[in-house]
Amino acid sequence: MPDHVDVHGQTAFAGLARWDAATSDIAAFWKERAERIRRLTEAAPWGRDSAGQAFQASYTRGGGPEGMLLAGDGIVSDVGHLGMKVRTAVVRTRDTDQRQAGTTYQI
């Protein structure tokens, strides 16, 4: 295990820019698909007969699509926030290194 940490700012920030672009695409994709699932579910295309009621009971069991959509919303949000947390960690690590280097140079 190395005895030091070296965070190369340019590389880290380039990676984070790619992360931001990817998470933005994922969030847009998820929003579109989630809205479609909600629309289709609200239309209740399974009907009111016994077969339709059986399908609905099965489809909505265990939270059904709403539970899945809430979980998906949380995952997409968490992935987006992770980039912000990494960015904060990179900035703080580099700032700490810079302050420590300044202290060392004074000695």
MDTraj code that builds the backbone (N, CA, C; nanometers):
import mdtraj as md
import numpy as np

residues = "MET PRO ASP HIS VAL ASP VAL HIS GLY GLN THR ALA PHE ALA GLY LEU ALA ARG TRP ASP ALA ALA THR SER ASP ILE ALA ALA PHE TRP LYS GLU ARG ALA GLU ARG ILE ARG ARG LEU THR GLU ALA ALA PRO TRP GLY ARG ASP SER ALA GLY GLN ALA PHE GLN ALA SER TYR THR ARG GLY GLY GLY PRO GLU GLY MET LEU LEU ALA GLY ASP GLY ILE VAL SER ASP VAL GLY HIS LEU GLY MET LYS VAL ARG THR ALA VAL VAL ARG THR ARG ASP THR ASP GLN ARG GLN ALA GLY THR THR TYR GLN ILE".split()
xyz = np.array([
    [0.0841, -0.1174, 0.0000],
    [0.0000, 0.0000, 0.0000],
    [0.0890, 0.1241, 0.0000],
    [0.0592, 0.2221, -0.0858],
    [0.1443, 0.3416, -0.0918],
    [0.1380, 0.4193, 0.0386],
    [0.2457, 0.4924, 0.0657],
    [0.2501, 0.5714, 0.1884],
    [0.2092, 0.7169, 0.1651],
    [0.1528, 0.7458, 0.0488],
    [0.1043, 0.8813, 0.0207],
    [-0.0124, 0.8757, -0.0779],
    [-0.0840, 0.9861, -0.0844],
    [-0.1958, 0.9980, -0.1778],
    [-0.1644, 1.1151, -0.2694],
    [-0.1754, 1.0926, -0.3973],
    [-0.1519, 1.1991, -0.4945],
    [-0.2758, 1.2110, -0.5812],
    [-0.3472, 1.3216, -0.5688],
    [-0.4677, 1.3448, -0.6478],
    [-0.4306, 1.4415, -0.7601],
    [-0.4275, 1.3911, -0.8803],
    [-0.3953, 1.4738, -0.9967],
    [-0.5225, 1.5476, -1.0372],
    [-0.5257, 1.6770, -1.0097],
    [-0.6458, 1.7561, -1.0292],
    [-0.7035, 1.7499, -1.1697],
    [-0.6210, 1.7690, -1.2690],
    [-0.6690, 1.7704, -1.4071],
    [-0.7363, 1.6382, -1.4435],
    [-0.6756, 1.5285, -1.4031],
    [-0.7333, 1.3975, -1.4317],
    [-0.8629, 1.3772, -1.3543],
    [-0.8622, 1.4126, -1.2268],
    [-0.9822, 1.3960, -1.1441],
    [-1.0979, 1.4787, -1.1987],
    [-1.0724, 1.6037, -1.2325],
    [-1.1800, 1.6897, -1.2800],
    [-1.2285, 1.6510, -1.4202],
    [-1.1393, 1.5981, -1.5023],
    [-1.1827, 1.5473, -1.6333],
    [-1.2739, 1.4260, -1.6139],
    [-1.2371, 1.3377, -1.5228],
    [-1.3212, 1.2224, -1.4926],
    [-1.4556, 1.2640, -1.4354],
    [-1.4548, 1.3640, -1.3495],
    [-1.5799, 1.4122, -1.2907],
    [-1.6686, 1.4796, -1.3950],
    [-1.6092, 1.5458, -1.4925],
    [-1.6886, 1.6047, -1.6010],
    [-1.7584, 1.4938, -1.6801],
    [-1.6872, 1.3844, -1.7039],
    [-1.7479, 1.2702, -1.7729],
    [-1.8567, 1.2071, -1.6865],
    [-1.8327, 1.1992, -1.5565],
    [-1.9320, 1.1463, -1.4629],
    [-2.0592, 1.2315, -1.4694],
    [-2.0422, 1.3640, -1.4651],
    [-2.1575, 1.4549, -1.4707],
    [-2.2378, 1.4361, -1.5995],
    [-2.1680, 1.4227, -1.7110],
    [-2.2370, 1.4026, -1.8390],
    [-2.3142, 1.2710, -1.8384],
    [-2.2510, 1.1664, -1.7885],
    [-2.3174, 1.0356, -1.7846],
    [-2.4374, 1.0371, -1.6909],
    [-2.4220, 1.0964, -1.5724],
    [-2.5344, 1.0974, -1.4784],
    [-2.6477, 1.1850, -1.5289],
    [-2.6158, 1.2889, -1.6022],
    [-2.7200, 1.3721, -1.6616],
    [-2.7990, 1.2919, -1.7645],
    [-2.7286, 1.2157, -1.8460],
    [-2.7953, 1.1296, -1.9444],
    [-2.8807, 1.0235, -1.8758],
    [-2.8276, 0.9640, -1.7700],
    [-2.9017, 0.8616, -1.6965],
    [-3.0282, 0.9218, -1.6342],
    [-3.0151, 1.0389, -1.5745],
    [-3.1301, 1.1039, -1.5113],
    [-3.2386, 1.1358, -1.6135],
    [-3.1992, 1.1846, -1.7297],
    [-3.2972, 1.2158, -1.8345],
    [-3.3641, 1.0881, -1.8850],
    [-3.2866, 0.9840, -1.9054],
    [-3.3403, 0.8556, -1.9504],
    [-3.4390, 0.8010, -1.8468],
    [-3.3991, 0.8034, -1.7207],
    [-3.4846, 0.7518, -1.6146],
    [-3.6152, 0.8308, -1.6063],
    [-3.6057, 0.9625, -1.6113],
    [-3.7258, 1.0463, -1.6013],
    [-3.8254, 1.0111, -1.7124],
    [-3.7734, 0.9985, -1.8323],
    [-3.8592, 0.9652, -1.9468],
    [-3.9252, 0.8284, -1.9286],
    [-3.8464, 0.7299, -1.8898],
    [-3.9000, 0.5948, -1.8746],
    [-3.9966, 0.5851, -1.7565],
    [-3.9644, 0.6519, -1.6469],
    [-4.0516, 0.6491, -1.5289],
    [-4.1866, 0.7136, -1.5604],
    [-4.1834, 0.8245, -1.6320],
    [-4.3098, 0.8885, -1.6711],
    [-4.3925, 0.7958, -1.7592],
    [-4.3277, 0.7239, -1.8484],
    [-4.3997, 0.6300, -1.9356],
    [-4.4620, 0.5170, -1.8541],
    [-4.3872, 0.4635, -1.7604],
    [-4.4405, 0.3563, -1.6758],
    [-4.5603, 0.4061, -1.5962],
    [-4.5497, 0.5272, -1.5411],
    [-4.6625, 0.5834, -1.4647],
    [-4.7855, 0.6012, -1.5536],
    [-4.7645, 0.6548, -1.6737],
    [-4.8772, 0.6738, -1.7679],
    [-4.9439, 0.5417, -1.8017],
    [-4.8631, 0.4432, -1.8337],
    [-4.9178, 0.3131, -1.8717],
    [-4.9889, 0.2456, -1.7541],
    [-4.9335, 0.2595, -1.6356],
    [-4.9961, 0.1999, -1.5178],
    [-5.1282, 0.2695, -1.4865],
    [-5.1307, 0.4024, -1.4955],
    [-5.2541, 0.4770, -1.4683],
    [-5.3652, 0.4421, -1.5674],
    [-5.3293, 0.4032, -1.6869],
    [-5.4293, 0.3663, -1.7877],
    [-5.4993, 0.2352, -1.7525],
    [-5.4390, 0.1582, -1.6631],
    [-5.4952, 0.0301, -1.6177],
    [-5.5494, -0.0539, -1.7345],
    [-5.4621, -0.0920, -1.8289],
    [-5.5076, -0.1628, -1.9485],
    [-5.5496, -0.3078, -1.9241],
    [-5.5369, -0.3547, -1.8029],
    [-5.5670, -0.4953, -1.7754],
    [-5.7156, -0.5241, -1.7621],
    [-5.7980, -0.4216, -1.7537],
    [-5.9428, -0.4418, -1.7518],
    [-5.9976, -0.4727, -1.6139],
    [-6.1286, -0.4874, -1.6089],
    [-6.1974, -0.5058, -1.4806],
    [-6.2508, -0.6484, -1.4605],
    [-6.2280, -0.7349, -1.5567],
    [-6.2765, -0.8722, -1.5397],
    [-6.1863, -0.9464, -1.4407],
    [-6.2183, -1.0710, -1.4131],
    [-6.1425, -1.1464, -1.3123],
    [-5.9953, -1.1639, -1.3522],
    [-5.9711, -1.1866, -1.4805],
    [-5.8318, -1.2001, -1.5265],
    [-5.7578, -1.0676, -1.5084],
    [-5.8225, -0.9554, -1.5382],
    [-5.7618, -0.8234, -1.5208],
    [-5.7347, -0.7937, -1.3747],
    [-5.8274, -0.8293, -1.2882],
    [-5.8088, -0.8065, -1.1451],
    [-5.6949, -0.8927, -1.0909],
    [-5.6848, -1.0151, -1.1396],
    [-5.5749, -1.1029, -1.0976],
    [-5.4401, -1.0455, -1.1431],
    [-5.4384, -0.9943, -1.2667],
    [-5.3153, -0.9340, -1.3171],
    [-5.2779, -0.8139, -1.2329],
    [-5.3744, -0.7264, -1.2051],
    [-5.3468, -0.6063, -1.1258],
    [-5.2941, -0.6433, -0.9879],
    [-5.3541, -0.7420, -0.9252],
    [-5.3087, -0.7848, -0.7926],
    [-5.1630, -0.8320, -0.7986],
    [-5.1301, -0.9062, -0.9012],
    [-4.9935, -0.9545, -0.9170],
    [-4.8983, -0.8401, -0.9503],
    [-4.9424, -0.7512, -1.0384],
    [-4.8601, -0.6389, -1.0864],
    [-4.8270, -0.5410, -0.9747],
    [-4.9190, -0.5218, -0.8821],
    [-4.8987, -0.4224, -0.7760],
    [-4.8497, -0.4837, -0.6452],
    [-4.8318, -0.6164, -0.6409],
    [-4.7832, -0.6842, -0.5208],
    [-4.6445, -0.6327, -0.4824],
    [-4.6212, -0.6215, -0.3540],
    [-4.4885, -0.5824, -0.3054],
    [-4.4489, -0.4409, -0.3433],
    [-4.5445, -0.3541, -0.3588],
    [-4.5133, -0.2162, -0.3968],
    [-4.5301, -0.1914, -0.5448],
    [-4.5301, -0.2993, -0.6221],
    [-4.5539, -0.2884, -0.7660],
    [-4.4645, -0.1869, -0.8344],
    [-4.5141, -0.1307, -0.9427],
    [-4.4316, -0.0371, -1.0185],
    [-4.3979, 0.0896, -0.9404],
    [-4.4878, 0.1322, -0.8504],
    [-4.4582, 0.2536, -0.7740],
    [-4.3377, 0.2336, -0.6829],
    [-4.3305, 0.1168, -0.6210],
    [-4.2139, 0.0857, -0.5378],
    [-4.0853, 0.0839, -0.6192],
    [-4.0932, 0.0239, -0.7369],
    [-3.9762, 0.0191, -0.8249],
    [-3.9368, 0.1604, -0.8693],
    [-4.0360, 0.2436, -0.8998],
    [-4.0073, 0.3805, -0.9440],
    [-3.9452, 0.4632, -0.8320],
    [-3.9950, 0.4465, -0.7110],
    [-3.9359, 0.5189, -0.5973],
    [-3.7916, 0.4745, -0.5740],
    [-3.7669, 0.3437, -0.5830],
    [-3.6298, 0.2935, -0.5676],
    [-3.5401, 0.3476, -0.6786],
    [-3.5903, 0.3486, -0.8015],
    [-3.5132, 0.4015, -0.9141],
    [-3.4826, 0.5484, -0.8971],
    [-3.5807, 0.6262, -0.8504],
    [-3.5577, 0.7692, -0.8243],
    [-3.4442, 0.7863, -0.7242],
    [-3.4463, 0.7044, -0.6195],
    [-3.3422, 0.7128, -0.5174],
    [-3.2050, 0.6773, -0.5707],
    [-3.1994, 0.5742, -0.6528],
    [-3.0712, 0.5319, -0.7103],
    [-3.0149, 0.6406, -0.8017],
    [-3.0979, 0.6951, -0.8881],
    [-3.0523, 0.7996, -0.9799],
    [-3.0048, 0.9219, -0.9013],
    [-3.0776, 0.9581, -0.7970],
    [-3.0378, 1.0704, -0.7125],
    [-2.9045, 1.0427, -0.6433],
    [-2.8904, 0.9227, -0.5871],
    [-2.7659, 0.8858, -0.5183],
    [-2.6460, 0.8902, -0.6122],
    [-2.6632, 0.8400, -0.7333],
    [-2.5530, 0.8403, -0.8308],
    [-2.5142, 0.9840, -0.8645],
    [-2.6127, 1.0711, -0.8801],
    [-2.5837, 1.2120, -0.9072],
    [-2.5101, 1.2784, -0.7923],
    [-2.5540, 1.2511, -0.6692],
    [-2.4897, 1.3110, -0.5526],
    [-2.3486, 1.2564, -0.5296],
    [-2.3255, 1.1346, -0.5715],
    [-2.1929, 1.0757, -0.5538],
    [-2.0864, 1.1585, -0.6258],
    [-2.1177, 1.2053, -0.7456],
    [-2.0230, 1.2904, -0.8182],
    [-1.9894, 1.4166, -0.7407],
    [-2.0904, 1.4773, -0.6784],
    [-2.0665, 1.5981, -0.5981],
    [-1.9784, 1.5670, -0.4777],
    [-2.0012, 1.4511, -0.4150],
    [-1.9209, 1.4124, -0.2988],
    [-1.7752, 1.3880, -0.3384],
    [-1.7551, 1.3225, -0.4513],
    [-1.6181, 1.2975, -0.4983],
    [-1.5503, 1.4301, -0.5310],
    [-1.6232, 1.5211, -0.5966],
    [-1.5676, 1.6520, -0.6305],
    [-1.5240, 1.7254, -0.5021],
    [-1.6091, 1.7236, -0.4014],
    [-1.5755, 1.7876, -0.2741],
    [-1.4520, 1.7233, -0.2127],
    [-1.4441, 1.5913, -0.2160],
    [-1.3285, 1.5210, -0.1599],
    [-1.2001, 1.5575, -0.2338],
    [-1.2070, 1.5669, -0.3654],
    [-1.0883, 1.6026, -0.4442],
    [-1.0426, 1.7442, -0.4091],
    [-1.1359, 1.8370, -0.4063],
    [-1.1008, 1.9772, -0.3760],
    [-1.0412, 1.9871, -0.2359],
    [-1.1046, 1.9238, -0.1395],
    [-1.0553, 1.9328, -0.0011],
    [-0.9199, 1.8648, 0.0153],
    [-0.9014, 1.7513, -0.0509],
    [-0.7727, 1.6821, -0.0430],
    [-0.6617, 1.7675, -0.1016],
    [-0.6884, 1.8257, -0.2171],
    [-0.5863, 1.9099, -0.2808],
    [-0.5593, 2.0354, -0.1980],
    [-0.6628, 2.0952, -0.1391],
    [-0.6436, 2.2125, -0.0529],
    [-0.5603, 2.1774, 0.0698],
    [-0.5906, 2.0624, 0.1310],
    [-0.5154, 2.0176, 0.2477],
    [-0.3697, 1.9938, 0.2098],
    [-0.3460, 1.9292, 0.0977],
    [-0.2093, 1.9043, 0.0517],
    [-0.1351, 2.0351, 0.0308],
    [-0.2048, 2.1320, -0.0289],
    [-0.1416, 2.2612, -0.0572],
    [-0.1058, 2.3329, 0.0740],
    [-0.1977, 2.3324, 0.1703],
    [-0.1694, 2.3967, 0.2994],
    [-0.0538, 2.3253, 0.3711],
    [-0.0544, 2.1936, 0.3658],
    [0.0528, 2.1170, 0.4309],
    [0.1873, 2.1451, 0.3633],
    [0.1864, 2.1540, 0.2319],
    [0.3103, 2.1847, 0.1601],
    [0.3607, 2.3224, 0.2000],
    [0.2701, 2.4192, 0.2149],
    [0.3105, 2.5533, 0.2579],
    [0.3726, 2.5524, 0.3959],
    [0.3193, 2.4720, 0.4861],
    [0.3742, 2.4601, 0.6209],
    [0.5131, 2.3972, 0.6149],
    [0.5270, 2.2936, 0.5337],
    [0.6550, 2.2238, 0.5211],
    [0.7621, 2.3165, 0.4637],
    [0.7254, 2.3965, 0.3631],
    [0.8225, 2.4868, 0.3026],
    [0.8708, 2.5921, 0.4020],
    [0.7899, 2.6279, 0.4996],
    [0.8299, 2.7281, 0.5988],
    [0.9327, 2.6737, 0.6967],
    [0.9353, 2.5425, 0.7120],
    [1.0302, 2.4799, 0.8060],
    [1.1629, 2.4757, 0.7409],
])
top = md.Topology()
chain = top.add_chain()
for i, resn in enumerate(residues, 1):
    res = top.add_residue(resn, chain, resSeq=i)
    for name in ("N", "CA", "C"):
        top.add_atom(name, md.element.get_by_symbol(name[0]), res)
traj = md.Trajectory(xyz[None], top)
